[in-house]
Amino acid sequence: MKTETVAAVYDRRSSRPSRAEAAITCAVELLEKGELVALPTETVYGLAADAFNPIAVAKIFEAKDRPRFDPLIVHLPDREWLDRAAKVRGEGRRLIEKFTDRFWPGPLTIVLPKREIIPDLVTAGLDTVAVRISSHPVFAQIIGAFERPLAAPSANRFGRVSPTMAQHVRDELDGRIPLIVDGGPTAHGIESTIVAVRDGKIHILRRGPVTTEQMSEFGKINVVDATGKVSAPGQLPTHYAPKTPLRLIEDAGSFSPEENQRVGLLAWNSVKLEKDFAVVRCLSERQDLRQAAANLFRYLRELDQSDLDLIVAERVPLHGPGAAIMDRLRRAAHRPLDAQDTPE
């Protein structure tokens, strides 16, 4: 299969996209035929298919080498679709409405009891579905024209570093999908926050751009640690990993490479001994956690492509987006060193 990349540049000074009409038309035509299309979102690039078409959804799992027990996020065209895809009932409804008023469209995914219209393959047999509405203008144009929900996990091989640019998608899935819609670099650079509401509490199932501090304004918070039991997308303890072994360190000054070892550094602090490292990438020169999150996966990919023996990553502060960054780094470092190149 030949993979085509089509540019869809959005002019934020205009109410209409420029140079995007052809990309939108092509994407919708393929989705209607049950094919896969890689699309930009505000978080990372997603691999989209018609959420109501089990055969199309099965192609997502095949293209990504994703296990069928890992559920997919369903992207909704608008808020009117929420009650059609999920059951929003009882005391939690008011809280869900507050979330959607505040964070939709945007990088918040909500796990709710599913309606039968959602195929079991999408939810990995669970009786819940993870839903969100993307704020990316190109994604919004395409799903609006398609007029149905899209299942869309990240557009990469399962367990690998998520793509934040169209080229990253091509690096991962070239020849496996027919179309990549290039909407430029993503804004947040990490996947959406995932939450569920149970027993009057807000359960954060995956950290992301919507922070714990922001969610705490709405009630009591419980952060669910990755245990291997999957109840929502992105909960596996090993995930987001480069092929090169990755190790977390407190700071570069406390680390000494072994003799003849090529080590790359993913830095948070200013680097004083760059000579100790073959390649250095600083997440944010001004130590801005949102900028660091946006750079995280791109820099991990660049380090992974630098012929290194090891990547070391400095820990970042745990407040705000830092908690989501550390979540991704811990999972990336969790993979056993002798299993880095084992197919998932």
C-alpha positions in Angstrom: 0.0 0.0 0.0 1.3 3.5 -0.9 0.9 6.1 1.8 0.2 9.6 0.6 0.7 12.7 2.7 -1.6 15.7 2.0 -1.0 19.1 3.6 -3.9 20.8 5.4 -2.6 24.2 6.6 -5.0 26.2 8.7 -4.9 30.0 8.6 -5.8 31.1 12.1 -6.5 34.6 10.8 -9.3 33.3 8.7 -12.5 31.5 9.7 -11.8 29.0 6.9 -9.0 26.6 6.4 -6.6 27.4 3.5 -5.3 24.6 1.2 -7.3 22.1 3.3 -10.3 21.4 1.1 -8.6 18.7 -1.0 -7.2 17.0 2.2 -10.6 17.1 3.8 -12.4 15.7 0.8 -9.8 12.9 0.3 -9.9 12.0 4.0 -13.7 11.8 4.2 -13.9 9.7 1.0 -11.5 7.2 2.5 -13.2 7.1 5.8 -16.5 6.5 4.0 -14.9 3.5 2.3 -13.8 2.0 5.6 -10.2 3.0 5.2 -7.8 4.5 7.8 -6.6 8.1 7.8 -4.0 9.7 10.0 -5.2 13.0 11.3 -3.7 15.8 13.4 -5.3 16.6 16.8 -4.3 19.1 19.4 -2.6 16.3 21.4 -0.9 13.9 19.0 -1.7 12.5 15.5 -4.5 10.0 15.6 -5.2 7.0 13.3 -8.9 7.4 12.5 -11.6 5.0 11.3 -15.4 5.0 11.2 -16.2 4.1 14.8 -19.4 2.3 13.7 -17.6 0.1 11.2 -16.0 -3.0 13.0 -14.1 -4.0 9.8 -12.6 -0.5 9.6 -11.8 -0.5 13.3 -10.1 -3.9 13.0 -7.7 -2.2 10.5 -6.6 0.2 13.3 -5.4 -2.8 15.4 -3.7 -4.4 12.5 -1.9 -1.2 11.3 -0.7 -0.4 14.8 0.0 -4.1 15.9 -2.2 -3.1 18.8 -3.6 -5.9 21.1 -7.4 -6.2 20.9 -7.7 -5.8 24.7 -6.6 -2.2 24.6 -9.7 0.0 24.0 -9.8 3.0 21.6 -10.9 6.6 22.1 -14.0 7.6 20.2 -13.9 11.2 18.9 -17.3 12.8 18.6 -18.3 15.4 16.0 -20.0 17.6 18.6 -21.6 17.5 22.0 -25.0 16.4 20.7 -23.4 13.0 20.0 -22.5 12.4 23.7 -25.9 11.0 24.7 -26.0 9.0 21.5 -22.7 7.3 22.2 -22.7 7.0 26.0 -25.1 6.9 29.0 -24.8 10.1 31.0 -27.0 9.6 34.0 -27.6 10.3 37.7 -25.5 12.4 40.0 -22.5 12.3 37.7 -24.4 14.1 34.8 -24.0 17.6 36.3 -20.3 17.0 36.8 -19.8 15.7 33.3 -21.6 18.7 31.9 -19.2 21.0 33.9 -16.3 19.1 32.4 -17.6 19.5 28.8 -18.5 23.1 29.3 -14.9 23.8 30.5 -12.7 21.5 28.5 -14.6 20.6 25.2 -13.5 20.8 22.5 -10.1 20.0 24.0 -7.7 17.4 25.4 -10.1 15.7 27.9 -11.4 12.2 27.4 -14.3 11.0 29.6 -15.0 7.3 30.2 -18.8 6.5 30.4 -21.1 3.5 30.1 -21.4 2.9 26.4 -24.5 2.5 24.3 -25.0 -0.4 22.0 -24.3 1.7 18.9 -20.6 1.5 19.8 -19.1 -1.8 18.6 -17.5 -4.1 21.2 -14.3 -4.1 19.2 -13.9 -0.4 19.9 -14.1 -0.8 23.6 -12.2 -4.1 23.8 -15.4 -5.7 25.2 -15.7 -3.3 28.1 -19.1 -1.8 28.9 -17.6 1.7 28.9 -16.5 4.0 26.1 -13.9 6.7 26.2 -15.1 9.9 24.3 -13.8 13.3 23.5 -14.1 16.2 21.1 -10.9 17.5 19.4 -10.2 21.2 19.1 -7.9 20.8 16.2 -9.4 22.8 13.3 -8.4 20.2 10.6 -9.7 17.3 12.6 -12.9 19.2 13.4 -13.4 19.9 9.7 -13.0 16.3 8.7 -15.2 14.8 11.4 -17.8 17.4 10.8 -17.9 16.5 7.1 -17.9 12.8 8.0 -20.9 13.4 10.4 -20.1 10.3 12.5 -17.8 9.5 15.4 -14.2 8.4 14.7 -12.2 5.8 16.6 -8.7 7.3 16.7 -5.8 6.1 18.9 -2.3 7.6 18.3 -1.0 7.0 14.8 2.1 4.9 15.7 3.1 1.3 16.3 1.7 0.0 19.6 3.8 0.9 22.6 6.1 3.3 20.7 6.6 7.0 21.0 3.5 8.9 19.9 3.7 11.1 16.8 3.5 14.9 17.0 4.3 15.6 13.3 3.1 14.0 10.0 6.7 12.7 9.4 6.5 10.8 12.6 3.4 9.0 11.3 5.2 8.2 8.1 8.2 6.8 10.0 5.8 4.5 11.9 3.1 3.5 9.4 4.4 4.1 5.9 2.9 1.5 3.6 0.3 0.4 6.2 -2.3 3.3 5.7 -3.4 5.1 2.6 -3.4 8.8 3.8 -1.7 11.1 6.3 -3.2 14.6 6.6 -0.5 17.0 7.6 -1.7 19.7 9.9 1.7 20.7 11.2 3.1 20.0 14.7 0.6 19.3 17.4 0.1 21.9 20.2 0.1 19.8 23.4 2.4 17.0 22.3 1.1 14.4 24.8 -2.2 12.4 24.7 -5.4 13.6 26.3 -6.2 13.4 30.0 -8.6 10.5 30.7 -11.1 10.7 33.6 -14.1 8.7 34.9 -16.6 9.7 37.5 -17.5 7.1 40.2 -18.8 7.3 43.7 -18.8 11.1 43.7 -15.0 11.2 42.9 -13.1 12.2 39.8 -10.8 9.3 38.8 -7.8 10.3 36.6 -7.1 7.2 34.5 -4.4 8.8 32.4 -2.6 12.2 33.0 -2.5 14.7 30.2 -2.8 18.4 29.2 -5.8 18.9 31.5 -3.9 18.8 34.9 -4.8 17.4 38.2 -4.9 20.9 39.6 -7.5 21.9 37.0 -9.6 18.9 37.7 -9.5 19.4 41.5 -11.6 22.5 41.1 -14.5 20.2 40.4 -14.2 17.8 43.3 -12.2 15.1 45.0 -9.5 13.5 42.8 -8.2 9.9 42.7 -5.3 9.2 40.4 -5.4 5.6 39.2 -1.9 4.1 38.9 -1.0 1.8 35.9 -1.4 -1.8 37.2 -1.7 -3.7 34.0 -5.5 -4.0 34.3 -6.9 -2.0 31.4 -10.1 0.0 31.9 -9.3 2.8 29.5 -6.8 3.6 26.7 -3.2 4.3 27.6 -3.1 2.4 30.9 -0.5 -0.2 30.2 2.5 0.1 32.5 4.9 -0.1 29.5 4.1 2.4 26.8 5.4 5.4 24.8 8.8 3.7 24.5 11.7 4.4 22.2 13.7 1.4 20.8 16.8 2.7 22.6 16.8 1.8 26.3 15.7 4.8 28.5 16.6 5.5 32.1 15.3 8.2 34.4 17.9 10.2 36.4 17.6 13.1 38.9 20.1 15.3 37.0 22.8 15.1 34.4 25.5 16.1 36.9 25.0 12.8 38.8 25.3 10.6 35.8 28.6 9.3 34.3 28.5 7.3 31.0 30.4 4.0 30.8 33.5 3.9 28.7 32.7 4.0 24.9 29.0 4.3 25.7 27.0 6.6 23.4 24.5 8.3 25.7 21.8 10.8 24.8 20.4 13.2 27.3 16.8 14.5 27.5 17.5 17.5 29.8 15.3 19.5 32.0 18.0 21.5 33.8 20.8 23.5 32.1 23.5 21.2 30.9 27.1 22.0 32.1 28.9 18.9 30.9 27.6 18.3 27.3 30.8 16.5 26.4 29.6 13.5 28.5 26.7 13.0 26.1 26.7 12.2 22.4 23.4 14.1 21.8 21.5 16.5 24.1 17.9 17.7 23.8 16.6 20.2 26.3 12.8 20.0 26.9 12.6 23.7 27.6 15.4 26.3 27.9 13.1 28.4 30.1 11.8 25.4 32.0 8.2 25.9 30.8 6.4 22.6 31.5 3.9 23.1 28.7 6.7 23.7 26.2 8.4 20.6 27.6 5.3 18.5 27.1 5.0 19.7 23.5 8.6 18.8 22.8 8.7 15.5 24.7 7.9 12.9 22.0 9.6 14.8 19.2 12.9 14.9 21.2 12.5 11.2 22.3 12.2 10.3 18.6 15.3 12.4 17.6 17.3 10.8 20.4 16.0 7.3 19.4 17.3 7.9 15.8 20.8 9.0 16.9 22.5 5.6 17.1 22.7 5.7 20.9 23.3 2.9 23.5 21.2 4.6 26.1 18.9 7.6 26.6 18.8 9.2 30.0 16.0 11.6 30.9 16.1 14.1 33.8 13.1 14.1 36.0 10.8 17.2 35.8 8.7 18.8 38.5 5.4 17.0 39.2 3.1 19.9 39.2 0.9 20.9 36.3 1.9 19.2 33.0 5.0 17.8 34.7 2.9 15.0 36.1 1.9 13.9 32.6 5.4 14.2 31.3 6.7 12.0 34.2 3.9 9.5 33.6 5.1 9.1 30.0 8.8 8.9 30.9 8.1 6.2 33.6 6.2 4.0 31.2 8.9 4.5 28.5 11.6 3.5 31.0 9.5 0.5 32.2 10.3 -1.7 29.3 12.9 -4.4 30.0 16.2 -3.6 28.2 16.3 -7.0 26.4 12.8 -6.5 25.0 13.2 -3.1 23.3 13.0 -4.5 19.8 10.5 -7.3 20.5 7.3 -6.9 18.3 4.2 -6.1 20.5 
